[in-house]
Amino acid sequence: MGRKGLIFLALLAAGLGAAWFIQQDSRRPEPQPSSASRELLLPGLQGNLASVTTIEVRRPGQPDLRLARQGERWVVPAKADSPVSAQPVATLLRALVEARKVEAKTANPELHGRVGLADKGGAEAQGIHIKLERGAEPPLELLVGKPAQQGKGQLVRLYGDNQVWLVDQPMPLPATELDWLDRRVAEIPFASIRQVEVLYPNGSRMTVYRDAFGEPNLKLKELPKGRQLAHEAAANGPAMLFSSLLFADNAPLEQVQFKDKPVMQFNLQTFDGGELRGEIHIQGEQAWLVLKSKEKLTEEQVPGRLDWAYRIEPSQFHALARELEDLLAKK
């Protein structure tokens, strides 16, 4: 092959290489802007979270929920100002203030139902409507749809705007009103509980106790002679209950109006002199717990109020209502 042929082949190879490079380069995805350069979804929230006075949540198929700020806490006004758990509110507000637009999706209202952002339709098609009221400022409203198919983002759109956006923050929302509430009735450390006494209407009682702080398990004061507990931790149930007691429902005591006398009373004592007294009522085949008094116990140890009634689950009720034989080893 002559010199001209070699030059031609060299030029052809260079041209093909350049064409391949250009083609590959065109296939590379455009670099995404950094999170700091993306547009905020709700710029009006920046530095103004303290101005948010109420949060309204409309979830398809459920009653509307309204949370209101009372000083440093949030409450549900429709539920006699029942306290709201701080974590879900803080998590949601943080997500809203930090959310930035990643990518514009559809602006066609006919496609909103596919991403869970329709105004009407079935529960799966509709978005969750969030409204933030800010005193004299205009409210901020948006619809929350399906989570991103990849990553941790969320599909949302501002209320009244057809444009759907993928944002870089998930929007965690409790599934029910109950999940928003601070459900703690008692949270007394298990190791600090010295004794729990349960009194029954027939005059019988069950008392579980420790002789000294640091003992891992409680004993049964009414242990019949010659009998043993079914296992070392058999008498721990009543104390374990009050170490993490969450209600299944709650209502002001004046609204419940129990018709019958309590089916049991309890008295809990701690090693540092704390005392909690209460009783259990049965109404409508459900167990309700009422606190009668608390002494030398902090708000964190007993968040429950004396003027409220707390419905408890059957398993929680049976932790106090167990028969003596249930705790003992078989004969």
C-alpha positions as a Markdown table, in Angstrom:
| # | Residue | x | y | z |
|---|---|---|---|---|
| 1 | Met | 0.0 | 0.0 | 0.0 |
| 2 | Gly | 1.4 | 3.4 | -0.9 |
| 3 | Arg | 1.9 | 6.5 | 1.2 |
| 4 | Lys | -1.4 | 8.1 | 0.1 |
| 5 | Gly | -3.3 | 4.9 | 1.1 |
| 6 | Leu | -1.8 | 5.0 | 4.5 |
| 7 | Ile | -2.7 | 8.6 | 5.0 |
| 8 | Phe | -6.3 | 7.9 | 3.9 |
| 9 | Leu | -6.7 | 5.0 | 6.3 |
| 10 | Ala | -5.3 | 7.1 | 9.2 |
| 11 | Leu | -7.8 | 10.0 | 8.4 |
| 12 | Leu | -10.6 | 7.5 | 8.1 |
| 13 | Ala | -9.8 | 5.9 | 11.5 |
| 14 | Ala | -9.6 | 9.3 | 13.2 |
| 15 | Gly | -12.9 | 10.3 | 11.7 |
| 16 | Leu | -14.6 | 7.2 | 12.9 |
| 17 | Gly | -13.1 | 7.6 | 16.4 |
| 18 | Ala | -14.4 | 11.2 | 16.6 |
| 19 | Ala | -17.8 | 10.1 | 15.5 |
| 20 | Trp | -17.9 | 7.3 | 18.1 |
| 21 | Phe | -16.8 | 9.7 | 20.8 |
| 22 | Ile | -19.5 | 12.3 | 19.9 |
| 23 | Gln | -22.2 | 9.6 | 19.8 |
| 24 | Gln | -21.1 | 8.3 | 23.3 |
| 25 | Asp | -20.9 | 11.8 | 24.7 |
| 26 | Ser | -24.4 | 12.5 | 23.5 |
| 27 | Arg | -25.8 | 9.5 | 25.4 |
| 28 | Arg | -24.3 | 10.6 | 28.7 |
| 29 | Pro | -27.0 | 12.1 | 31.1 |
| 30 | Glu | -26.9 | 15.8 | 31.6 |
| 31 | Pro | -25.3 | 16.5 | 35.0 |
| 32 | Gln | -27.9 | 17.2 | 37.6 |
| 33 | Pro | -27.6 | 20.5 | 39.5 |
| 34 | Ser | -26.4 | 20.3 | 43.1 |
| 35 | Ser | -29.0 | 20.2 | 45.8 |
| 36 | Ala | -28.0 | 23.7 | 46.9 |
| 37 | Ser | -28.7 | 25.1 | 43.4 |
| 38 | Arg | -32.1 | 23.5 | 43.0 |
| 39 | Glu | -35.2 | 25.6 | 43.5 |
| 40 | Leu | -37.0 | 25.3 | 46.9 |
| 41 | Leu | -40.5 | 23.9 | 46.7 |
| 42 | Leu | -41.8 | 26.3 | 49.4 |
| 43 | Pro | -39.4 | 29.2 | 49.7 |
| 44 | Gly | -41.8 | 31.1 | 51.9 |
| 45 | Leu | -41.1 | 28.6 | 54.7 |
| 46 | Gln | -37.4 | 29.5 | 54.8 |
| 47 | Gly | -36.7 | 31.0 | 58.2 |
| 48 | Asn | -40.4 | 31.2 | 59.0 |
| 49 | Leu | -41.3 | 27.8 | 60.5 |
| 50 | Ala | -42.3 | 29.6 | 63.7 |
| 51 | Ser | -45.1 | 31.4 | 61.8 |
| 52 | Val | -46.9 | 28.1 | 61.1 |
| 53 | Thr | -49.9 | 28.0 | 63.5 |
| 54 | Thr | -51.9 | 25.1 | 62.1 |
| 55 | Ile | -51.4 | 22.1 | 59.9 |
| 56 | Glu | -54.4 | 20.6 | 58.1 |
| 57 | Val | -54.2 | 17.1 | 56.6 |
| 58 | Arg | -56.9 | 15.8 | 54.3 |
| 59 | Arg | -56.3 | 12.1 | 53.5 |
| 60 | Pro | -58.7 | 10.5 | 51.0 |
| 61 | Gly | -61.2 | 8.2 | 52.8 |
| 62 | Gln | -60.5 | 9.7 | 56.3 |
| 63 | Pro | -61.8 | 12.6 | 58.4 |
| 64 | Asp | -59.9 | 15.8 | 58.0 |
| 65 | Leu | -57.3 | 16.4 | 60.6 |
| 66 | Arg | -56.3 | 19.8 | 62.0 |
| 67 | Leu | -53.2 | 20.3 | 64.3 |
| 68 | Ala | -52.8 | 23.6 | 66.1 |
| 69 | Arg | -49.7 | 25.0 | 67.8 |
| 70 | Gln | -50.1 | 25.8 | 71.5 |
| 71 | Gly | -46.9 | 27.4 | 72.8 |
| 72 | Glu | -44.1 | 24.8 | 72.4 |
| 73 | Arg | -46.5 | 21.8 | 71.6 |
| 74 | Trp | -49.0 | 20.8 | 69.0 |
| 75 | Val | -52.6 | 19.6 | 69.8 |
| 76 | Val | -55.7 | 18.3 | 68.0 |
| 77 | Pro | -58.4 | 20.9 | 68.8 |
| 78 | Ala | -61.2 | 18.5 | 67.7 |
| 79 | Lys | -60.0 | 16.0 | 70.3 |
| 80 | Ala | -60.2 | 18.3 | 73.3 |
| 81 | Asp | -56.6 | 19.5 | 72.6 |
| 82 | Ser | -55.1 | 16.1 | 72.8 |
| 83 | Pro | -51.3 | 16.4 | 72.6 |
| 84 | Val | -49.6 | 15.5 | 69.3 |
| 85 | Ser | -46.4 | 13.5 | 69.2 |
| 86 | Ala | -43.5 | 16.0 | 68.5 |
| 87 | Gln | -41.6 | 13.7 | 66.1 |
| 88 | Pro | -44.1 | 13.4 | 63.1 |
| 89 | Val | -44.8 | 17.2 | 63.1 |
| 90 | Ala | -41.1 | 18.0 | 63.2 |
| 91 | Thr | -40.2 | 15.5 | 60.5 |
| 92 | Leu | -42.9 | 16.8 | 58.2 |
| 93 | Leu | -42.0 | 20.5 | 58.7 |
| 94 | Arg | -38.4 | 19.8 | 58.2 |
| 95 | Ala | -39.1 | 17.9 | 54.9 |
| 96 | Leu | -41.3 | 20.8 | 53.6 |
| 97 | Val | -38.7 | 23.5 | 54.4 |
| 98 | Glu | -35.8 | 21.5 | 52.9 |
| 99 | Ala | -37.6 | 20.1 | 49.8 |
| 100 | Arg | -36.1 | 21.2 | 46.5 |
| 101 | Lys | -37.4 | 20.6 | 43.0 |
| 102 | Val | -35.4 | 17.8 | 41.2 |
| 103 | Glu | -37.4 | 17.4 | 38.0 |
| 104 | Ala | -40.6 | 18.6 | 36.4 |
| 105 | Lys | -43.0 | 15.8 | 35.6 |
| 106 | Thr | -46.4 | 15.9 | 33.9 |
| 107 | Ala | -48.6 | 19.0 | 33.9 |
| 108 | Asn | -51.5 | 17.1 | 32.4 |
| 109 | Pro | -54.4 | 16.9 | 34.9 |
| 110 | Glu | -55.6 | 13.7 | 33.2 |
| 111 | Leu | -52.4 | 12.0 | 34.3 |
| 112 | His | -52.4 | 13.2 | 37.9 |
| 113 | Gly | -54.3 | 10.1 | 39.1 |
| 114 | Arg | -51.4 | 7.9 | 37.9 |
| 115 | Val | -49.0 | 9.5 | 40.4 |
| 116 | Gly | -51.5 | 9.9 | 43.2 |
| 117 | Leu | -52.0 | 13.6 | 42.8 |
| 118 | Ala | -55.6 | 13.9 | 41.4 |
| 119 | Asp | -58.1 | 16.3 | 43.0 |
| 120 | Lys | -60.9 | 13.7 | 42.6 |
| 121 | Gly | -61.3 | 10.0 | 42.1 |
| 122 | Gly | -60.5 | 6.9 | 44.1 |
| 123 | Ala | -58.3 | 7.0 | 47.2 |
| 124 | Glu | -55.3 | 5.7 | 45.3 |
| 125 | Ala | -55.6 | 8.4 | 42.7 |
| 126 | Gln | -56.0 | 11.4 | 45.0 |
| 127 | Gly | -53.2 | 13.2 | 46.7 |
| 128 | Ile | -52.9 | 14.0 | 50.4 |
| 129 | His | -53.8 | 17.6 | 50.8 |
| 130 | Ile | -51.6 | 19.6 | 53.3 |
| 131 | Lys | -52.4 | 23.2 | 54.3 |
| 132 | Leu | -50.1 | 25.3 | 56.5 |
| 133 | Glu | -51.7 | 28.4 | 58.0 |
| 134 | Arg | -49.3 | 31.2 | 58.9 |
| 135 | Gly | -51.3 | 33.8 | 60.8 |
| 136 | Ala | -51.6 | 36.9 | 58.6 |
| 137 | Glu | -49.5 | 35.3 | 55.8 |
| 138 | Pro | -51.3 | 33.5 | 52.9 |
| 139 | Pro | -51.5 | 29.7 | 53.6 |
| 140 | Leu | -49.3 | 27.3 | 51.8 |
| 141 | Glu | -51.0 | 24.3 | 50.2 |
| 142 | Leu | -49.7 | 21.2 | 48.4 |
| 143 | Leu | -50.7 | 17.7 | 47.4 |
| 144 | Val | -48.4 | 14.8 | 48.3 |
| 145 | Gly | -48.5 | 11.8 | 45.9 |
| 146 | Lys | -46.6 | 8.7 | 45.3 |
| 147 | Pro | -42.9 | 8.3 | 46.4 |
| 148 | Ala | -40.2 | 8.4 | 43.8 |
| 149 | Gln | -39.6 | 5.1 | 42.0 |
| 150 | Gln | -35.9 | 5.5 | 42.6 |
| 151 | Gly | -34.2 | 7.2 | 45.5 |
| 152 | Lys | -35.9 | 8.9 | 48.4 |
| 153 | Gly | -37.9 | 11.7 | 46.8 |
| 154 | Gln | -41.6 | 12.3 | 46.5 |
| 155 | Leu | -44.0 | 13.4 | 43.8 |
| 156 | Val | -45.9 | 16.6 | 44.8 |
| 157 | Arg | -47.7 | 19.5 | 43.3 |
| 158 | Leu | -48.7 | 22.9 | 44.7 |
| 159 | Tyr | -52.4 | 23.2 | 45.2 |
| 160 | Gly | -54.0 | 24.9 | 42.2 |
| 161 | Asp | -51.0 | 24.2 | 40.0 |
| 162 | Asn | -51.1 | 21.4 | 37.5 |
| 163 | Gln | -47.4 | 21.0 | 37.3 |
| 164 | Val | -46.1 | 17.8 | 39.1 |
| 165 | Trp | -42.6 | 18.0 | 40.7 |
| 166 | Leu | -40.3 | 15.3 | 41.9 |
| 167 | Val | -38.7 | 16.7 | 45.0 |
| 168 | Asp | -35.6 | 15.4 | 46.9 |
| 169 | Gln | -37.3 | 14.9 | 50.2 |
| 170 | Pro | -39.8 | 12.1 | 51.2 |
| 171 | Met | -42.9 | 13.5 | 52.9 |
| 172 | Pro | -43.6 | 11.1 | 55.8 |
| 173 | Leu | -47.2 | 11.3 | 57.0 |
| 174 | Pro | -48.8 | 9.2 | 59.8 |
| 175 | Ala | -51.5 | 7.0 | 58.3 |
| 176 | Thr | -54.2 | 7.8 | 60.9 |
| 177 | Glu | -55.1 | 10.4 | 63.5 |
| 178 | Leu | -54.0 | 8.0 | 66.2 |
| 179 | Asp | -50.5 | 7.9 | 64.7 |
| 180 | Trp | -50.2 | 11.6 | 65.1 |
| 181 | Leu | -51.0 | 11.6 | 68.8 |
| 182 | Asp | -48.7 | 11.4 | 71.8 |
| 183 | Arg | -50.1 | 8.1 | 73.0 |
| 184 | Arg | -47.9 | 7.7 | 76.1 |
| 185 | Val | -49.8 | 7.2 | 79.3 |
| 186 | Ala | -46.9 | 6.0 | 81.5 |
| 187 | Glu | -43.2 | 5.5 | 80.8 |
| 188 | Ile | -41.8 | 4.6 | 84.2 |
| 189 | Pro | -38.4 | 2.8 | 83.9 |
| 190 | Phe | -38.9 | -0.9 | 84.6 |
| 191 | Ala | -35.9 | -1.0 | 86.9 |
| 192 | Ser | -37.3 | 1.8 | 89.1 |
| 193 | Ile | -40.6 | 0.0 | 89.9 |
| 194 | Arg | -40.6 | -1.5 | 93.4 |
| 195 | Gln | -44.2 | -2.8 | 93.6 |
| 196 | Val | -47.5 | -3.0 | 91.7 |
| 197 | Glu | -50.6 | -3.9 | 93.6 |
| 198 | Val | -53.9 | -4.8 | 91.9 |
| 199 | Leu | -57.2 | -4.9 | 93.8 |
| 200 | Tyr | -60.3 | -6.7 | 92.6 |
| 201 | Pro | -64.0 | -6.0 | 93.5 |
| 202 | Asn | -64.3 | -9.3 | 95.4 |
| 203 | Gly | -61.5 | -8.1 | 97.8 |
| 204 | Ser | -58.7 | -10.3 | 96.4 |
| 205 | Arg | -55.5 | -8.7 | 95.3 |
| 206 | Met | -52.3 | -9.5 | 93.4 |
| 207 | Thr | -49.0 | -7.8 | 94.5 |
| 208 | Val | -45.8 | -8.1 | 92.6 |
| 209 | Tyr | -42.7 | -6.6 | 94.2 |
| 210 | Arg | -38.9 | -6.4 | 94.5 |
| 211 | Asp | -37.0 | -6.4 | 97.8 |
| 212 | Ala | -34.2 | -4.2 | 96.5 |
| 213 | Phe | -33.3 | -2.0 | 93.6 |
| 214 | Gly | -31.3 | -3.9 | 91.0 |
| 215 | Glu | -33.2 | -7.1 | 91.2 |
| 216 | Pro | -34.0 | -8.1 | 87.6 |
| 217 | Asn | -37.4 | -9.7 | 88.3 |
| 218 | Leu | -40.4 | -9.2 | 90.5 |
| 219 | Lys | -41.8 | -11.6 | 93.0 |
| 220 | Leu | -45.4 | -12.6 | 93.9 |
| 221 | Lys | -46.4 | -11.6 | 97.4 |
| 222 | Glu | -49.5 | -14.0 | 97.4 |
| 223 | Leu | -47.4 | -17.0 | 96.2 |
| 224 | Pro | -49.2 | -20.1 | 97.8 |
| 225 | Lys | -47.0 | -22.2 | 100.0 |
| 226 | Gly | -45.3 | -25.0 | 98.2 |
| 227 | Arg | -45.9 | -23.4 | 94.7 |
| 228 | Gln | -43.4 | -21.7 | 92.4 |
| 229 | Leu | -43.7 | -19.1 | 89.6 |
| 230 | Ala | -44.0 | -20.6 | 86.1 |
| 231 | His | -40.7 | -18.9 | 85.3 |
| 232 | Glu | -38.4 | -16.2 | 86.7 |
| 233 | Ala | -40.1 | -13.3 | 84.9 |
| 234 | Ala | -43.6 | -14.6 | 85.3 |
| 235 | Ala | -44.6 | -11.7 | 87.7 |
| 236 | Asn | -43.0 | -8.9 | 85.6 |
| 237 | Gly | -46.1 | -8.3 | 83.5 |
| 238 | Pro | -47.8 | -5.5 | 85.5 |
| 239 | Ala | -44.5 | -3.5 | 85.9 |
| 240 | Met | -43.7 | -4.0 | 82.2 |
| 241 | Leu | -47.0 | -2.6 | 81.3 |
| 242 | Phe | -46.3 | 0.7 | 83.0 |
| 243 | Ser | -42.8 | 1.0 | 81.6 |
| 244 | Ser | -44.3 | 1.6 | 78.1 |
| 245 | Leu | -48.1 | 2.1 | 78.3 |
| 246 | Leu | -49.6 | 3.5 | 75.1 |
| 247 | Phe | -53.3 | 4.1 | 74.7 |
| 248 | Ala | -55.5 | 2.8 | 71.8 |
| 249 | Asp | -57.9 | 5.7 | 72.1 |
| 250 | Asn | -58.5 | 8.6 | 74.5 |
| 251 | Ala | -61.2 | 10.9 | 75.6 |
| 252 | Pro | -61.9 | 13.5 | 78.3 |
| 253 | Leu | -63.2 | 11.8 | 81.4 |
| 254 | Glu | -66.4 | 13.9 | 81.4 |
| 255 | Gln | -67.3 | 12.6 | 77.9 |
| 256 | Val | -66.9 | 8.9 | 78.8 |
| 257 | Gln | -69.2 | 8.9 | 81.9 |
| 258 | Phe | -68.6 | 5.3 | 83.1 |
| 259 | Lys | -71.9 | 3.6 | 84.2 |
| 260 | Asp | -70.4 | 0.8 | 86.3 |
| 261 | Lys | -67.8 | 0.6 | 89.1 |
| 262 | Pro | -64.2 | -0.2 | 88.2 |
| 263 | Val | -63.3 | -3.9 | 87.6 |
| 264 | Met | -60.0 | -3.3 | 89.3 |
| 265 | Gln | -57.8 | -0.7 | 91.0 |
| 266 | Phe | -54.0 | -0.5 | 90.9 |
| 267 | Asn | -51.3 | 1.1 | 93.0 |
| 268 | Leu | -47.7 | 1.4 | 91.6 |
| 269 | Gln | -44.7 | 2.5 | 93.8 |
| 270 | Thr | -41.2 | 3.3 | 92.7 |
| 271 | Phe | -37.9 | 3.0 | 94.7 |
| 272 | Asp | -37.6 | 6.8 | 95.0 |
| 273 | Gly | -41.0 | 7.3 | 96.5 |
| 274 | Gly | -43.1 | 7.8 | 93.4 |
| 275 | Glu | -46.7 | 6.5 | 93.4 |
| 276 | Leu | -49.3 | 6.1 | 90.7 |
| 277 | Arg | -52.9 | 5.1 | 91.5 |
| 278 | Gly | -55.7 | 4.3 | 89.0 |
| 279 | Glu | -58.5 | 2.0 | 88.0 |
| 280 | Ile | -59.9 | 0.1 | 85.1 |
| 281 | His | -63.4 | 0.3 | 83.7 |
| 282 | Ile | -65.2 | -1.9 | 81.2 |
| 283 | Gln | -67.6 | 0.0 | 78.8 |
| 284 | Gly | -68.9 | -1.4 | 75.6 |
| 285 | Glu | -66.7 | -4.5 | 76.0 |
| 286 | Gln | -63.6 | -2.3 | 76.0 |
| 287 | Ala | -61.2 | -1.6 | 78.8 |
| 288 | Trp | -60.5 | 2.0 | 79.8 |
| 289 | Leu | -57.8 | 3.1 | 82.2 |
| 290 | Val | -58.2 | 6.1 | 84.5 |
| 291 | Leu | -55.4 | 7.7 | 86.5 |
| 292 | Lys | -56.6 | 8.8 | 90.0 |
| 293 | Ser | -53.4 | 10.3 | 91.4 |
| 294 | Lys | -49.6 | 10.6 | 90.8 |
| 295 | Glu | -47.0 | 11.7 | 93.3 |
| 296 | Lys | -43.3 | 12.3 | 92.9 |
| 297 | Leu | -43.4 | 11.2 | 89.2 |
| 298 | Thr | -42.3 | 13.5 | 86.4 |
| 299 | Glu | -44.3 | 14.5 | 83.3 |
| 300 | Glu | -42.0 | 12.3 | 81.3 |
| 301 | Gln | -42.6 | 9.3 | 83.5 |
| 302 | Val | -46.4 | 9.8 | 83.5 |
| 303 | Pro | -47.6 | 12.0 | 80.5 |
| 304 | Gly | -51.2 | 10.8 | 81.1 |
| 305 | Arg | -53.7 | 13.2 | 82.6 |
| 306 | Leu | -56.0 | 12.6 | 85.6 |
| 307 | Asp | -59.0 | 14.1 | 83.7 |
| 308 | Trp | -58.8 | 11.8 | 80.7 |
| 309 | Ala | -59.7 | 8.2 | 80.1 |
| 310 | Tyr | -57.5 | 5.9 | 78.0 |
| 311 | Arg | -58.7 | 2.9 | 76.2 |
| 312 | Ile | -56.2 | 0.0 | 76.3 |
| 313 | Glu | -55.8 | -3.1 | 74.2 |
| 314 | Pro | -57.0 | -6.5 | 75.5 |
| 315 | Ser | -53.3 | -7.7 | 76.0 |
| 316 | Gln | -52.7 | -4.6 | 78.2 |
| 317 | Phe | -55.8 | -5.3 | 80.2 |
| 318 | His | -54.8 | -8.9 | 80.8 |
| 319 | Ala | -51.4 | -7.9 | 82.1 |
| 320 | Leu | -53.2 | -6.6 | 85.1 |
| 321 | Ala | -56.2 | -9.0 | 85.1 |
| 322 | Arg | -54.3 | -12.3 | 85.1 |
| 323 | Glu | -55.5 | -15.1 | 87.4 |
| 324 | Leu | -53.1 | -16.2 | 90.1 |
| 325 | Glu | -52.8 | -19.6 | 88.6 |
| 326 | Asp | -51.6 | -18.1 | 85.3 |
| 327 | Leu | -48.4 | -17.0 | 87.0 |
| 328 | Leu | -47.7 | -20.3 | 88.7 |
| 329 | Ala | -46.0 | -23.5 | 87.6 |
| 330 | Lys | -48.2 | -26.5 | 87.0 |
| 331 | Lys | -48.7 | -28.8 | 89.9 |
